[in-house]
Amino acid sequence: MNPWVYLTAAAVLWGSGFAQSLTFGLYGRLSDRFTPTLEATLPLGNFDLGARLQRDALGLGLFGATEFSALGRLTYGVRAGLGFAGWGVEGRVGGTVGPVAAGLEALYSTTLRSHLWVGDEAEGGLRLDLWGRYRLGPRETLGLGLGFKRDLAGFSSGTGELSYALRQQQTYTFGLGVDDSRLYALLGWRGELDEAGTLLEATLRAGQLWRLEATLTAPLDEGLSNLKLRLTAAYPWAATLELEAYGFRADASY
């Protein structure tokens, strides 16, 4: 589709006041052409209605949250995508009640999700993820994560992870996990790097599976905006890099 169609649609939506939040992106693959993408969000009471239009697919989403005063919070959302390559649906629910936090995510697609939502992981089929955290005290938290996947070829795999986090001036996380019979250890660190409030959060999974996730957040313009840098690297080789500042975001993945 001609990129000018997206720009015209953006101008119409913005000028009419329909879209409360509007994002335009241009994605490309080394082996493919660029994919213009337009996203719009409209608040509807306690919900946010989102739409995404890209060259080969159209997606719709509905997300919301409910506050229970000091008792806790519940978040939920659904997303659906339809494209030339196939279709997919996703559902998420999560919340906190007292010392307990938990969430459930279910995804199913007949094609790779990156074909429906550009920038997503290049995997398809069925995926279920369940996670929970229990706060033992002001400084200690236990975490548990379980997952199941069945890919487009019909192969199934499961994941499980148990973690313990200790918060002092910094937060240290230790754990063990298994991903499709591959065992690994979990090490995490979160803390401020300087007096300006630069925050680093890093998690390393090492063993039969290797994966590093790191997020650096640094204040800009006396704290009015932030610079966010996210890096993910894994073996077998895969990597993503995301840079965000002043309302602009750039992503690269391999």
ZARO-226325 format. One line per field, with one value per residue: z, x, y of N, C-alpha, C in turn. Coordinates in Angstrom, 3 decimals, always signed. Each point is the difference from the previous one (the first is absolute). Example, Ala and Ser with C-alpha at 12.3 -4.5 7.8 and 13.67 -1.06 7.14 Angstrom:
BEGIN
n_c3 +7.800  -0.720
n_c1 +13.190  -0.350
n_c2 -5.690  +1.050
ca_c3 +0.000  +0.060
ca_c1 -0.890  +0.820
ca_c2 +1.190  +1.190
c_c3 +0.000  +0.730
c_c1 +0.900  -0.770
c_c2 +1.200  +1.090
# end
This chain:
BEGIN
n_c3 +0.000  -0.722  +0.426  -1.129  -0.187  +0.605  -0.701  -1.055  +0.302  +0.229  -1.106  -0.608  +0.537  -0.189  -1.228  -0.034  +0.635  -0.957  -0.486  +1.215  -0.585  -0.690  -0.602  -0.644  -0.584  -0.228  -0.252  +0.088  -0.892  +0.319  +0.174  +0.435  -0.520  +0.062  +1.247  -0.656  +1.181  +0.136  +1.173  +0.471  +1.038  +0.410  +1.025  +0.593  +0.823  +0.554  -1.296  -0.674  -1.057  -0.471  -1.036  -0.767  -0.886  -0.645  -0.722  +0.850  +0.978  +0.651  +1.056  +0.924  +0.972  +1.131  +0.733  +1.240  +1.028  +1.117  +0.704  +0.981  -0.132  +1.297  -0.403  -1.144  -1.084  -0.973  -0.859  -1.181  -0.983  -1.186  -0.922  -1.173  -0.852  -1.151  -0.715  -1.036  +1.017  +0.684  +1.156  +1.008  +1.211  +0.909  +1.193  +0.825  +1.180  +0.873  +1.179  +0.975  +1.029  +0.777  +0.594  -0.672  -0.992  -0.994  -1.029  -1.020  -0.948  -0.961  -0.897  -1.114  -0.945  -1.191  +0.325  -0.395  +1.298  -0.423  -0.628  +1.209  +0.876  -0.948  +0.240  -0.118  +0.882  -0.671  +0.667  -0.259  -0.168  +0.978  +0.855  +1.154  +0.709  +1.124  +0.706  +1.049  +0.896  +1.030  +0.606  +0.311  -0.362  +0.706  +0.179  +0.158  -1.202  -0.019  -1.047  -0.771  -1.024  -0.707  -0.971  -1.073  -0.966  -1.035  -0.737  -1.122  +0.324  +1.132  +0.116  +1.142  +0.856  +1.147  +0.839  +0.877  +0.907  +0.933  +0.626  +0.518  +0.409  +0.195  +0.623  -0.279  -0.112  -0.389  -1.097  +0.714  -1.139  +0.577  -0.866  -0.261  -1.211  -0.744  -1.194  -0.223  +1.277  -0.275  +0.857  +0.844  +0.340  +0.949  -0.542  +0.959  -0.525  +0.968  -0.525  +0.751  -1.118  +0.174  +0.455  -1.309  +0.443  -0.623  -0.564  +0.519  -0.868  +0.525  -0.912  +0.574  -1.046  +0.764  -0.949  -0.120  +0.580  -0.946  +0.902  -0.570  +1.034  -0.592  +0.970  -0.721  +1.099  -0.783  +1.011  -0.762  -0.311  +0.973  -0.551  -0.956  -0.470  -0.494  +0.096  -0.837  +0.470  -0.866  +0.600  -0.971  +0.557  -0.916  +0.491  -1.098  -0.917  +0.836  -0.510  +0.957  -0.601  +1.086  -0.685  +1.117  -0.597  +0.745  +0.360  -0.246  -0.796  +0.190  -0.813  +0.434  -0.827  +0.532
n_c1 +0.845  -0.400  +1.225  -0.315  -0.463  +1.103  +0.756  -0.765  +0.022  +1.298  +0.070  -0.769  +0.648  +1.168  -0.323  -0.565  +1.166  -0.126  +1.206  +0.018  +0.420  +0.982  +0.321  +1.044  +0.136  +1.282  -0.409  +1.157  +0.070  +1.163  -0.889  -0.532  -1.110  -0.096  -0.424  -0.638  -0.030  -1.314  +0.153  -1.219  -0.156  -1.137  +0.010  -0.503  -0.154  -0.192  -0.318  +0.964  -0.543  +0.720  +0.526  +0.412  +0.493  +0.332  +1.088  +0.242  -0.350  -1.115  +0.246  -0.780  -0.045  -0.338  +0.380  +0.102  -0.383  -0.054  -0.186  +0.556  +0.101  +0.169  -1.087  -0.017  +0.417  -0.917  +0.817  -0.506  +0.025  -0.487  +0.572  -0.391  +0.558  -0.193  +0.645  +0.776  +0.889  -0.996  -0.332  -0.280  -0.060  -0.139  +0.191  -0.144  +0.323  +0.027  +0.582  -0.254  +0.131  +0.199  +0.538  -1.125  +0.799  -0.883  +0.281  -0.845  +0.702  -0.898  +0.723  -0.648  +0.785  -0.560  +0.695  +1.198  +0.091  +1.259  -0.760  -0.536  +0.979  +0.382  +1.154  -1.036  -0.001  +0.976  -1.145  -0.555  -1.299  +0.003  -0.265  +0.325  -0.162  +0.456  -0.145  +0.788  -0.277  +0.762  -0.431  +1.174  +0.522  +0.377  +0.901  -0.917  +0.237  -0.980  +0.565  -1.053  +0.562  -1.097  +0.405  -0.782  +0.660  -0.804  +1.089  +0.221  +1.143  -0.615  +1.215  +0.006  -0.002  +0.672  -0.354  +0.964  -0.312  +0.931  -0.392  +1.065  -0.671  +1.155  -0.776  +1.162  +1.190  +0.422  -0.548  +0.179  +0.072  -0.423  +0.313  -0.898  +0.297  -1.033  +0.568  -1.053  +0.077  +0.137  +0.946  -0.343  +0.962  -0.651  +0.565  -0.402  +0.045  -0.433  +0.407  +0.208  +0.435  -0.821  +0.388  +0.195  +0.141  +1.163  -0.948  +0.616  -0.638  +0.651  -0.299  +0.716  -0.343  +0.678  +0.425  -0.960  -0.460  +0.286  -0.274  +0.314  -0.612  +0.120  -0.363  +0.375  -0.332  +0.143  -0.072  -0.846  +0.579  +0.873  -0.052  -0.105  +1.046  -0.140  +1.234  -0.585  +0.853  -0.542  +0.636  -0.202  +0.757  -0.045  +0.216  -0.416  +0.826  -0.325  -0.412  -0.358  -0.175  -0.356  -0.176  -0.283  -0.382  -0.509  -0.678  +1.276  -0.178  +1.140  -0.352  +0.843  -0.162  +0.535
n_c2 -1.190  +1.029  +0.410  +0.681  -1.215  -0.459  +0.836  -0.286  -1.303  +0.182  +0.755  -0.912  -1.042  +0.591  +0.371  -1.196  -0.154  -0.913  +0.140  -0.525  -1.096  +0.551  -1.139  +0.486  -1.181  -0.205  -1.233  -0.621  -0.966  -0.563  -0.995  +1.154  +0.494  +1.313  +0.080  +0.970  +0.571  -0.002  +0.599  -0.264  +0.820  -0.546  +0.871  -1.082  +1.015  -1.205  +0.108  -0.610  +0.583  -1.001  +0.633  -0.998  +0.854  -1.115  -0.186  -1.026  +0.845  -0.333  +0.784  -0.595  +0.889  -0.604  +1.051  -0.483  +0.735  -0.715  +1.119  -0.714  +1.325  -0.194  -0.683  +0.677  -0.659  +0.110  -0.632  +0.345  -0.883  +0.299  -0.780  +0.465  -0.855  +0.618  -0.921  +0.286  -0.002  +0.573  -0.554  +0.827  -0.547  +0.968  -0.546  +1.044  -0.517  +0.969  -0.146  +0.845  -0.841  +1.040  -1.064  -0.281  -0.348  -0.007  -0.804  +0.069  -0.620  +0.149  -0.678  +0.297  -0.529  +0.174  +1.076  +0.358  +0.290  -0.114  -0.915  -0.131  -0.021  +0.826  -0.620  -0.863  -0.996  -0.590  -0.176  -1.183  -0.315  -0.912  +0.973  -0.587  +1.100  -0.570  +1.127  -0.032  +0.943  -0.360  +1.091  -0.564  +1.144  +1.066  -0.988  -0.946  -0.575  -0.900  -0.588  -0.237  -0.644  -0.227  -0.802  +0.121  -0.666  +0.199  -0.261  +0.676  -0.612  +0.383  +0.543  -0.710  +1.010  -0.153  +0.955  +0.167  +0.922  -0.176  +1.115  +0.610  +1.079  +0.625  +0.894  +0.600  +0.599  -1.187  -0.491  -1.117  -0.679  -1.123  -0.974  -0.944  -0.507  -0.376  -0.139  -0.764  -0.419  +1.287  -0.350  +0.953  +0.850  +0.652  +1.082  +0.841  +1.239  +0.814  +1.163  +1.090  +0.595  +1.044  +1.199  +0.021  -1.248  -0.156  -0.728  -1.053  -0.769  -1.044  -0.929  -0.957  -0.749  -0.864  -0.815  -0.913  +1.095  +0.895  +0.956  +1.142  +0.590  +1.177  +0.842  +1.048  +0.685  +1.064  +0.879  +0.706  +1.122  -0.232  -1.211  +0.929  -0.633  -1.227  -0.452  -0.863  -0.876  -0.862  -0.996  -0.872  -0.925  -0.954  -1.213  -0.642  +0.506  +0.973  +1.150  +0.867  +1.158  +0.714  +1.119  +0.678  +1.141  +0.972  -1.071  -0.275  -1.042  -0.651  -1.015  -0.912  -1.023  -1.095
ca_c3 +0.000  -0.103  +1.296  +0.094  +0.554  +1.453  +0.416  -0.152  +1.089  +1.240  +0.028  +0.215  +1.380  +0.924  -0.193  +0.503  +1.446  +0.340  +0.599  +1.114  -0.094  -1.376  -0.233  -1.358  -0.022  -1.249  +0.328  -1.171  +0.168  -0.971  -1.123  -0.420  -0.111  +1.221  +0.368  +0.736  +1.037  +0.650  +1.201  +0.621  +1.255  +0.417  +1.316  +0.104  +1.414  +0.650  -1.013  -1.114  -1.265  -0.874  -1.361  -0.697  -1.443  -0.658  -1.413  -0.253  +1.075  +0.797  +1.360  +0.935  +1.380  +1.045  +1.234  +1.105  +1.349  +1.082  +1.278  +1.182  +1.090  +0.513  -0.031  -1.131  -1.346  -1.009  -1.383  -0.937  -1.374  -1.100  -1.253  -1.139  -1.233  -1.220  -1.101  -1.143  +0.394  +0.946  +1.045  +1.346  +1.124  +1.248  +1.177  +1.178  +1.229  +1.092  +1.068  +1.321  +1.169  +1.167  -0.320  -1.134  -1.371  -0.917  -1.338  -0.967  -1.384  -0.975  -1.362  -1.054  -1.341  -1.066  -0.675  +0.918  +0.508  -0.622  -1.233  +0.364  +0.790  -0.320  +1.213  +0.958  -0.184  -1.192  +0.373  -0.145  +0.695  +1.300  +1.093  +1.277  +1.022  +1.318  +0.919  +1.290  +0.975  +1.363  +0.802  +1.319  +0.943  -0.682  -0.833  -0.604  -0.867  -0.731  -1.301  -0.701  -1.356  -0.726  -1.372  -0.936  -1.390  -1.104  -1.159  -1.200  -0.480  +0.918  +1.082  +1.276  +0.979  +1.223  +0.745  +1.409  +0.617  +1.401  +0.304  +1.312  -0.129  +1.258  -0.251  +0.969  -0.798  -1.318  +0.035  -0.528  -0.302  -0.239  -0.324  -0.859  -0.958  -1.045  -1.233  -0.934  +0.518  +0.159  +1.334  +0.082  +1.235  -0.193  +0.797  -0.349  +0.787  -0.307  +0.887  -0.591  -0.316  +0.391  +0.769  -0.898  -0.074  -1.096  +0.516  -0.809  +0.382  -0.853  +0.362  -0.784  +0.120  -0.484  +0.163  -1.305  -0.729  +0.317  -0.374  +0.767  -0.180  +0.739  -0.265  +0.585  -0.028  +0.449  -0.132  -0.913  +0.184  +1.418  +0.381  -0.734  -0.888  +0.282  -1.042  +0.321  -0.876  +0.358  -0.767  +0.248  -0.796  +0.369  -0.799  -1.397  -0.190  -0.215  +0.715  -0.261  +0.577  -0.073  +0.502  +0.079  +0.586  -0.559  -0.779  -1.149  +0.358  -1.086  +0.352  -0.934  +0.506  -0.845
ca_c1 -0.845  +0.778  +0.145  -0.811  -1.308  +0.135  +0.120  -1.315  -0.839  +0.460  -0.469  -1.449  -0.264  +0.470  -0.786  -1.356  +0.027  -0.385  +1.123  +0.633  +1.422  +0.244  +1.390  +0.309  +1.295  +0.471  +0.793  +0.540  +0.837  +1.085  -0.401  -1.347  -0.160  -0.436  -1.395  -0.580  -0.945  -0.724  -0.724  -0.832  -0.603  -1.139  -0.533  -1.444  -0.256  +1.105  +0.681  +0.702  -0.188  +1.135  -0.035  +1.283  -0.108  +1.292  -0.108  -0.558  -0.873  -0.763  -0.169  -0.841  +0.231  -0.781  +0.743  -0.594  +0.515  -0.929  +0.671  -0.757  +0.504  +1.285  +0.014  +0.758  -0.275  -0.217  +0.164  -0.475  +0.010  -0.068  +0.502  -0.220  +0.614  -0.366  +0.854  +0.080  +0.672  -0.823  -0.652  +0.451  -0.690  +0.742  -0.736  +0.846  -0.627  +0.966  -0.374  +0.616  -0.876  +0.859  +1.377  -0.013  -0.152  -0.079  -0.449  -0.192  +0.029  -0.292  +0.192  -0.127  +0.041  +0.189  +1.235  +0.915  -0.606  +0.681  -0.706  -1.241  +0.373  +1.408  +0.756  -0.196  +0.865  -0.274  -0.472  -1.435  -0.605  -0.620  +0.926  -0.629  +0.964  -0.567  +1.040  -0.482  +0.981  -0.505  +0.888  +0.221  +0.193  +0.310  +1.192  +0.147  -1.102  +0.111  -0.647  -0.203  -0.504  -0.246  -0.383  -0.209  -0.038  -0.136  +0.299  -0.793  +0.297  -0.600  +0.902  -0.367  +1.064  -0.446  +0.978  -0.266  +1.052  -0.203  +0.963  -0.028  +0.535  +0.341  +0.159  +0.713  +0.095  -0.262  -0.777  +0.716  -0.925  +0.628  -1.023  +0.265  -1.068  +0.122  -0.668  +0.058  +1.021  +1.273  +0.083  +0.788  -0.034  -0.480  +0.647  -0.539  +0.432  -0.721  +0.429  +0.369  +1.424  +0.542  -0.910  -1.020  -1.107  +0.142  -0.393  +0.358  -0.598  +0.596  -0.300  +0.775  -0.298  +1.222  +0.052  -0.297  -0.648  +0.630  -0.816  +0.279  -0.953  +0.460  -0.715  +0.628  -0.875  +0.742  -0.802  +0.429  -0.658  -0.341  -1.044  -1.249  -0.120  +0.986  +0.612  -0.121  +0.755  -0.268  +0.805  -0.207  +0.886  -0.214  +0.638  +0.342  +0.157  -1.125  +0.254  -0.856  +0.475  -1.047  +0.407  -1.170  +0.262  -0.731  -1.148  +0.407  +0.503  +0.610  +0.182  +0.718  -0.016  +0.632
ca_c2 +1.190  +1.226  +0.668  +1.203  -0.372  +0.045  +1.381  +0.609  -0.508  +0.628  +1.375  -0.009  -0.396  +1.027  +1.208  -0.196  -0.184  -1.373  -0.716  +0.675  -0.314  -0.403  -0.371  -0.438  -0.666  -0.573  -1.173  -0.664  -1.183  -0.038  -0.847  +0.384  +1.445  +0.666  -0.199  +1.127  -0.429  +1.090  -0.423  +1.025  -0.429  +0.814  -0.366  -0.244  -0.249  -0.714  -0.801  +0.637  -0.712  +0.242  -0.540  +0.025  -0.246  -0.136  -0.342  -1.321  -0.473  +0.949  -0.495  +0.743  -0.393  +0.647  -0.167  +0.739  -0.222  +0.311  +0.221  -0.394  +0.838  -0.494  -1.460  -0.512  +0.506  -1.026  +0.448  -1.011  +0.459  -0.964  +0.542  -0.894  +0.463  -0.717  +0.416  -0.901  -1.237  -0.756  +0.786  -0.309  +0.639  -0.002  +0.445  +0.180  +0.459  -0.001  +0.908  -0.109  +0.031  -0.119  -0.406  -0.928  +0.508  -1.135  +0.343  -1.077  +0.451  -1.051  +0.475  -1.005  +0.566  -0.982  +0.386  +0.675  +1.231  +1.132  +0.316  +0.683  +1.168  +0.183  +0.276  -1.083  -1.156  -0.807  -1.331  -0.131  -1.117  +0.239  +0.295  +0.329  +0.418  +0.288  +0.449  +0.484  +0.457  +0.115  +0.826  -0.584  +1.096  +1.260  -0.079  -1.319  -0.401  -1.261  +0.047  -1.265  +0.142  -1.240  +0.273  -1.120  +0.434  -0.949  +0.823  -0.240  -1.352  -0.956  -0.372  +0.619  +0.186  +0.646  +0.782  +0.232  +0.812  +0.364  +1.054  +0.656  +1.350  +0.663  +1.435  +0.823  +1.208  -0.557  -1.235  -1.158  -1.093  -1.297  -0.977  -1.149  -0.175  -1.016  +0.377  -1.139  -0.913  +0.687  +0.583  +1.226  +0.784  +1.364  +1.036  +1.308  +1.155  +1.238  +1.069  +1.274  +0.097  +1.303  +0.841  +0.544  -0.941  -0.969  -1.310  -1.163  -1.279  -1.028  -1.381  -0.958  -1.422  -0.640  -1.445  -0.596  +1.089  +1.278  +1.152  +1.209  +1.083  +1.173  +1.245  +1.176  +1.166  +1.178  +1.219  +1.050  +1.297  +0.164  -0.941  +0.182  -1.158  -1.041  -0.811  -1.419  -0.883  -1.388  -0.951  -1.421  -0.846  -1.400  -1.051  +0.280  +1.420  +0.897  +1.244  +1.155  +1.257  +1.022  +1.303  +0.873  +1.310  +1.144  -0.441  -0.802  -1.322  -0.771  -1.397  -0.872  -1.370  -1.014
c_c3 +0.000  +1.359  +0.128  +0.511  +1.520  +0.494  -0.111  +1.112  +1.327  +0.110  +0.275  +1.451  +0.976  -0.116  +0.537  +1.510  +0.419  +0.742  +1.107  +0.020  -1.381  -0.199  -1.449  +0.002  -1.375  +0.334  -1.288  +0.373  -1.071  -1.240  -0.571  -0.107  +1.321  +0.190  +0.771  +0.963  +0.688  +1.172  +0.568  +1.244  +0.400  +1.378  -0.044  +1.452  +0.668  -0.984  -0.971  -1.224  -0.925  -1.342  -0.618  -1.449  -0.562  -1.397  -0.236  +1.049  +0.685  +1.379  +0.833  +1.415  +0.953  +1.333  +1.101  +1.319  +1.007  +1.299  +1.145  +1.233  +0.453  -0.081  -1.146  -1.316  -0.964  -1.375  -0.939  -1.404  -0.985  -1.260  -1.088  -1.237  -1.169  -1.142  -1.132  +0.393  +0.932  +1.031  +1.366  +1.042  +1.234  +1.117  +1.199  +1.171  +1.116  +1.072  +1.275  +1.063  +1.222  -0.403  -1.245  -1.311  -0.944  -1.353  -0.882  -1.386  -0.916  -1.395  -0.978  -1.341  -1.006  -0.838  +1.028  +0.450  -0.577  -1.332  +0.282  +0.758  -0.169  +1.254  +1.068  -0.300  -1.217  +0.414  -0.098  +0.713  +1.310  +1.052  +1.232  +1.007  +1.280  +0.922  +1.302  +0.879  +1.366  +0.841  +1.412  +1.082  -0.769  -0.997  -0.765  -0.797  -0.671  -1.326  -0.640  -1.377  -0.679  -1.416  -0.830  -1.400  -0.922  -1.281  -1.206  -0.586  +0.904  +1.129  +1.266  +0.909  +1.208  +0.676  +1.452  +0.624  +1.424  +0.381  +1.407  -0.153  +1.383  -0.308  +1.179  -0.615  -1.476  +0.177  -0.689  -0.177  -0.334  -0.328  -0.861  -0.950  -0.979  -1.189  -0.993  +0.328  +0.119  +1.358  -0.023  +1.386  -0.338  +0.965  -0.459  +0.925  -0.455  +0.991  -0.762  -0.157  +0.430  +0.754  -0.859  -0.143  -1.181  +0.554  -0.980  +0.582  -0.968  +0.544  -0.940  +0.315  -0.660  +0.323  -1.350  -0.897  +0.461  -0.488  +0.943  -0.347  +0.866  -0.440  +0.749  -0.175  +0.599  -0.190  -0.962  +0.334  +1.422  +0.389  -0.734  -0.980  +0.305  -1.281  +0.444  -1.047  +0.478  -0.940  +0.424  -0.935  +0.489  -0.898  +0.092  -0.381  -0.334  +0.822  -0.395  +0.707  -0.208  +0.660  -0.053  +0.708  -0.729  -0.896  -1.238  +0.491  -1.236  +0.509  -1.081  +0.598  -1.016  +0.490
c_c1 +0.882  +0.099  -0.858  -1.407  +0.035  +0.072  -1.328  -0.936  +0.388  -0.518  -1.496  -0.337  +0.364  -0.846  -1.406  -0.051  -0.351  +1.122  +0.627  +1.504  +0.264  +1.490  +0.164  +1.395  +0.335  +0.968  +0.514  +0.825  +1.083  -0.383  -1.358  -0.057  -0.502  -1.504  -0.508  -1.070  -0.594  -0.782  -0.781  -0.653  -1.094  -0.471  -1.521  -0.324  +1.209  +0.828  +0.756  -0.180  +1.144  -0.174  +1.373  -0.227  +1.407  -0.206  -0.759  -0.995  -0.692  -0.215  -0.870  +0.256  -0.862  +0.658  -0.641  +0.640  -1.051  +0.778  -0.936  +0.530  +1.351  +0.112  +0.840  -0.483  -0.119  +0.161  -0.404  +0.014  -0.085  +0.494  -0.223  +0.625  -0.391  +0.850  -0.014  +0.603  -0.849  -0.620  +0.526  -0.808  +0.891  -0.909  +0.924  -0.850  +1.036  -0.431  +0.771  -1.081  +0.879  +1.413  +0.113  -0.180  +0.026  -0.508  -0.081  -0.040  -0.224  +0.078  -0.193  +0.012  +0.274  +1.236  +0.927  -0.613  +0.673  -0.639  -1.282  +0.264  +1.496  +0.743  -0.172  +0.963  -0.446  -0.320  -1.514  -0.497  -0.628  +1.069  -0.804  +1.087  -0.749  +1.140  -0.631  +1.161  -0.677  +1.026  +0.097  +0.114  +0.332  +1.156  +0.136  -1.244  +0.333  -0.746  -0.084  -0.567  -0.124  -0.460  -0.136  -0.087  -0.210  +0.163  -0.828  +0.238  -0.568  +0.899  -0.345  +1.220  -0.573  +1.136  -0.429  +1.148  -0.407  +1.078  -0.219  +0.687  +0.196  +0.285  +0.703  +0.091  -0.176  -0.818  +0.782  -1.005  +0.800  -1.098  +0.522  -1.175  +0.295  -0.826  +0.186  +1.173  +1.385  +0.008  +0.858  -0.138  -0.386  +0.713  -0.532  +0.503  -0.778  +0.425  +0.350  +1.512  +0.613  -1.064  -1.096  -1.197  +0.047  -0.186  +0.389  -0.663  +0.503  -0.334  +0.763  -0.481  +1.148  -0.028  -0.135  -0.764  +0.652  -0.895  +0.301  -1.038  +0.451  -0.791  +0.684  -0.940  +0.743  -0.859  +0.636  -0.743  -0.522  -1.204  -1.307  -0.249  +1.145  +0.563  -0.077  +0.733  -0.207  +0.780  -0.359  +0.921  -0.127  +0.817  -0.868  -0.239  -1.308  +0.267  -1.025  +0.589  -1.076  +0.496  -1.202  +0.374  -0.832  -1.161  +0.332  +0.563  +0.554  +0.275  +0.809  +0.032  +0.652  -0.457
c_c2 +1.241  +0.679  +1.253  -0.304  +0.080  +1.444  +0.733  -0.449  +0.632  +1.425  +0.080  -0.334  +1.104  +1.267  -0.124  -0.135  -1.404  -0.717  +0.837  -0.239  -0.580  -0.255  -0.440  -0.599  -0.520  -1.124  -0.637  -1.213  +0.011  -0.791  +0.397  +1.525  +0.576  -0.152  +1.218  -0.501  +1.221  -0.562  +1.177  -0.580  +0.986  -0.451  -0.130  -0.337  -0.618  -0.822  +0.899  -0.884  +0.366  -0.656  +0.142  -0.392  -0.059  -0.563  -1.299  -0.471  +1.168  -0.598  +0.914  -0.515  +0.794  -0.307  +0.854  -0.358  +0.431  +0.111  -0.389  +0.731  -0.529  -1.516  -0.547  +0.586  -1.169  +0.622  -1.130  +0.584  -1.144  +0.702  -1.033  +0.618  -0.883  +0.528  -1.005  -1.344  -0.860  +0.922  -0.430  +0.751  -0.118  +0.497  +0.061  +0.456  -0.096  +0.977  -0.255  +0.091  -0.211  -0.390  -0.870  +0.763  -1.194  +0.474  -1.229  +0.611  -1.192  +0.594  -1.157  +0.714  -1.100  +0.304  +0.615  +1.327  +1.239  +0.375  +0.784  +1.295  +0.197  +0.457  -1.055  -1.158  -0.815  -1.424  -0.017  -1.234  +0.436  +0.270  +0.419  +0.332  +0.361  +0.400  +0.497  +0.439  +0.111  +0.751  -0.571  +1.060  +1.260  -0.114  -1.320  -0.375  -1.325  +0.112  -1.373  +0.284  -1.355  +0.344  -1.265  +0.575  -1.188  +0.806  -0.417  -1.377  -1.080  -0.452  +0.785  +0.114  +0.731  +0.744  +0.115  +0.762  +0.390  +1.005  +0.555  +1.354  +0.605  +1.463  +0.650  +1.396  -0.338  -1.284  -1.106  -1.142  -1.262  -1.003  -1.128  -0.156  -1.111  +0.473  -1.139  -0.922  +0.630  +0.723  +1.261  +0.621  +1.436  +0.933  +1.350  +1.086  +1.218  +1.068  +1.260  +0.084  +1.323  +0.785  +0.614  -0.928  -0.939  -1.406  -1.098  -1.233  -1.058  -1.381  -0.927  -1.406  -0.753  -1.479  -0.655  +0.967  +1.297  +1.131  +1.165  +1.054  +1.176  +1.224  +1.129  +1.178  +1.186  +1.243  +0.992  +1.290  +0.168  -0.860  +0.144  -1.140  -0.954  -0.580  -1.448  -0.822  -1.428  -0.917  -1.413  -0.775  -1.430  -0.907  -1.252  +1.468  +0.709  +1.249  +1.048  +1.209  +1.046  +1.277  +0.935  +1.299  +1.052  -0.432  -0.796  -1.327  -0.680  -1.408  -0.699  -1.393  -0.925  -1.355
# end
